[in-house]
């Protein structure tokens, strides 16, 4: 029995002992997203000891790794073969584990064009409360058995169990990338983002903040050149462009370093600019709005609902539940899923309203 088999058995015994005693467990990888989601109690279950890449065949565009594998390790390996995780998982200035990446289900600047984290999950192994290892999905792109259940784990915040292994679809790196900067107000930027989003342009990310809009073009050199000539704006040099998108992905951009409360609003991309006095940053072609400032929770949730979306208290301040309260029907579905996977409620108690 090798060291990883031993590590897995230790995790299973910890979970089974906790389930038998009805003792809560707080699942944790690198802790880069401890701020995210509702607060939960319980004895710490550190998942970093179960790590390593299980399988990777570049020609198949699939990588399988254990939950404690560092994101940087995966990205370094993929880069050697000119591949990457196209949903650009945020690292928040740290080095998260791939299990934590999938449990949180967060995506970076490329999400609007490439898809969300869940769209790249092909399969997963879940350590359930009775110590069972439940296998969902598979390790090839054409496999559909258990596919939806594997995706269900993405964004579940550990309330169903510990994700011990995950298989992800990877993508080839774009042959060319260029970033354009335009001096423009928010309403005009939103109008352009939505118009361009309906045209065959190689846009892989867009953002706006403080009178500046950025558009990243990715793809074949000829397509990028043609789009650049059409869209106009100032071309950022490669170093500045990489730094910009990484700062937005990992929230090290100056906007995110402001004091006060930060809100994350998910709204239709064509929604008008939010009528607040707060500083704002817009991503995903207008579908993601960040608001920084000491704003009342009721005001932010009302603004989001009026725009046809939802609001999340991201960090700072005190605004009660971070997530919008689920409707009774949806909450009932969540509770049934929770009771089926974790009947004694030992995994990350307190996060039920946030998970899934």
N, C-alpha and C positions, 0 to 999 in steps of 0.2 A: 504494500500500500504506500503510494507516494505522499509527499507532504500536502498536496492539494486534496487528496482523498481524505487525509486526516483532518484537514481544516474543514471540509464539508461535513464530516461526521460530527465534529465538535459543534458546528452550527446547528445541526439537526438535534443533537442532544440538548443544547441550550433551549431550543424552541419547544421541544417535547416536555422538558422539565417545567418551563414557564406555563405551558398550556395546562399541564396537570395541576399546577399550583394556582392557576388563574392569575398569574403575575404578569403585569404589563411589560412589554419590550419596546424600546425606542430604537428603531433601525437607523443606522448612520454609516455613511461612507467617509468621505473626506471632510464633511461638514461645511462645504461651500454654500449650501442653501439652507442652513439652519434657520435663517430669517423667514423662509418661505413657507406659507401654509399656517394653519392654526397650531397653537402651542400644544405639545403632547408630552405626557409624563411616561415614566417607566425606566427600567434598568437598561443601560446602554448595551446594544448589540452591534459591535463594530464588525463590519463586513469586509474590511480591507484585506484581511488575511487570506481570503479566497480570491485569488487573482491570476492573471495570465491569459494570453490569447490561446484559445483552444484550436481554432482552425481558421486559416485564411488562404484562399486561392484567388489571387488578383484577377485571373481571367474570368472567374465566376461572379465577381463584384459583390462578394459576401464575406463578412468577417464575424467570427463568433468569439466572444470573450467572457470570462468570469466576472462577477459583479464588482470585485474589488480592483479591477484593472484600471490604472490611471488613464484619464482621457489623453494626456500628453503621450503616453506610450502608444496608444492606438493611432493617434494622429501622426506620430513620427514614423511608424511602420507603414501607414498608408502613403505618406509622402514619398517614401522610397520607391513606390510604384506609381507615382503621379496620380494618386487617388485621394479622396477626402470624404468626410461626412457632410453631405450637402445641406443638412438642416442647421449647420453651424451652431452646435450646442454651446451655450454660454459657460464660461469658466469662472466669471466673477473675480478675476485676479488670482484665483487659486488653481488647484489641480484636482478637479472632481473625479470620482470613479464613474465608470460607465453604468454601473447599477444605479447610482444617484441621478445620472443624466436621464435615464429612461424613467425612473420613478417620478422625477419632477416633470418630465415631458416638455421642457422648455426649448424654444428654437430661437435662432439668431436672425440677422438681417435678411438672409436668403429665403426665409420661410414662405413669403408670399408667392415666390416664383417656383421654388423647388419642392415645397411641401413641408409639413410639420414633422416633428420627431416620430410620431406614431406611424407616419407613412413609410418609414424606413425600417420598421421593426418587422422582421420575418418570422421570428420565433423566440421563445423565452422559456426558461425553466423557473418555476416558482416553488419556494420552500413554504409549504402550508403549515398550519398550526399543529397538526398531528405528526409533523416530521416527514410528511410525504413530499416527494419531488414530482411536481405536476409539469408535464411537457406540453407546450402549446406551439402550434406552427411548426416551422422546420428551418433548414439551413440552406434552402435554395429558393430562388425568386419565384419559381412556378408552383411551389407548394402552397396549398390553401387550407390544409387541415388544421383547425385550431387557430387560424389566422386572426380572426376577430378577438379571440381571447388573449392572444399575445398583445394585440394593440390595446386591449382593455387595461393592461398593466401599465401602459405608458401614461404618466400623469396621475397614477393612483396614489402616489405619496406614501407607499408602503402599507396602506391599510388592509391589503388583502394578503400580504405575506412578503417574504424577502425574495427579490428577483436575484437568483444565483447565477444565471447565465443568460446571455442575449445574443441573437444573431441579427445583424444589421446589413441592409443594402448599402453599398458604397458607390461613389460615382467617380468618373475620371475628372481630373482637374481641368478647368477651361483652358483652351489653348491660348487665349488672350483675355486680359481684363484691363479695363480703363475706367476711371471715375471722373465724372464731370461735376463741376460746381457752378451753380447759378445763383445770382443775387435776386431774391424774389420773396414776396410776402406769402403768408400761409394760404390764403384763399386761392391765389394763382397757382401755388405749388400743388395743392390738392387737385385742382382742375387738370393740370398737366399730368400728374401721376395717374389719374383715372383715364385720361384720354390715351396716354401712352400704353397703359395696361391693356387696352383693347386693340392694340396694333401689334404686328409681328416684329417687335423690337427685342434685341437680346438683353433686356434689362434683368439683372439678377438681384438688385437691391435698390431701395430709395429711402431717403430720409430728409427731414427738414428741421431746422432749429435756428432761431434768432436771425431770421432774414436770409438764411442760406439753405439751398436745397442741393442734395447730392444724389447722383444717379450712377450706379455701377453697371457697366456693360460687360458681358461675359460671353465668349463663344469663339467662332471662327474669326480670324483676323479681318477678312473682308466684311463680314457682317458688323463687326465692332466699328470698323472705320466708317462704314456707311451710316450707322446709327449716330456716331459722334458728329458727323457732318450735318446730319439732320437736326439733332437736338440742340446743338450749340453749347454755350457755356465754356468755362475755363477747365482745361485738363489738369488734374492733379498729378504730381509725379508719383511713381509707383510706391515709394517709401511712405509718403504722406497718405496715400490712398489705403494702403494696408493698415497703417496705424489708425486711420479714421474708422474703418469698419470693425477692426478689433476692439476699439474703444466703445463702439456701440454694442457690439456683441457681448463684451464682458462688463459693460457699464462702468468703465473708467473714464468716459468722456466727462468734460467739465460740467455738463448739465446734471449728471447723476451725482456729482459731488456736492450739490447744493444742500444746505441744511433744511430741515423741515420735513413735511410729509410728502411722500412720493406715491402717486396714484397711477395705475395702469388701466387704461380703458380700451376695451375691444369693441369697435363699432364698425358699421359698414364703411367701406373705403370712401364712398361719395358723401358721407356725412359732412355737414358744414363745420368750420372751425368751432371749437368749444368756447362758449361765452364765459370764460373765467379770466380773472386777472392774474392767473398763475403763469409761470414760465412753462412752455410746452415744447415737446419734441415729438415729431411724427415719424412713424416708420411704416413699413409694409404697404406702401402705396396709399396710405391714409387710413388703413384698418387698425393701426395700433397708435394710440395717443398716450403720451406720458405727461403728467401734470405735476409740477413741483411747487409746493407752497402749503401753508397751514390752512387747508380748506376743509369745511365741514363735511363729514361723511355723507350726510343726507343730501347735500348739494351735489356731490360728485356722483352718487348713485342715481339721482334724479336726472342729471345731465346725460349720463350713459343710457338710461332707459329711454329718455326722450329721443336720443339719437338712434335707438334701435339696438343698443348693445348692453354691455355689463361693465362694472367697475371693480377693481381689485385694489385694496389698500396694500401697497407693495412693501413699504417700510416707513419708519419714523412715526412720531405722534402716537395717538391712541384713538382708534376708531371702531372699537368693538370687533366683530368678525372681520377678518381680512377679505374673505370672499363674500359675494352676494349670497344671501340666504336662499337655499334651494326651495323650489316649489314643493308642496307636500307630495305630489305624485313622483317627482324625480327623487326626492329624499327617500321615499319608500323603496324605490328600486335600489338605491345605494345601500340601504339597510339590509335588503334581502341578499344582495351580493356579499356584503360583509358577513352576514350570519352564515352563509353557505361556505365561504372560504375560511372564516375565522370565528367560529361559533362562540368562543369565550372572550372575544374582543381583546386579545393580548397585543396585537400589532398596532403601534402608533395610535393609541386611544386619543380622542379629541380631534382627530383630523377627518372624521367622516364627512363633515359638511363641506370640506375642501376637496377631498379625493374624488377620482374618476372624472 
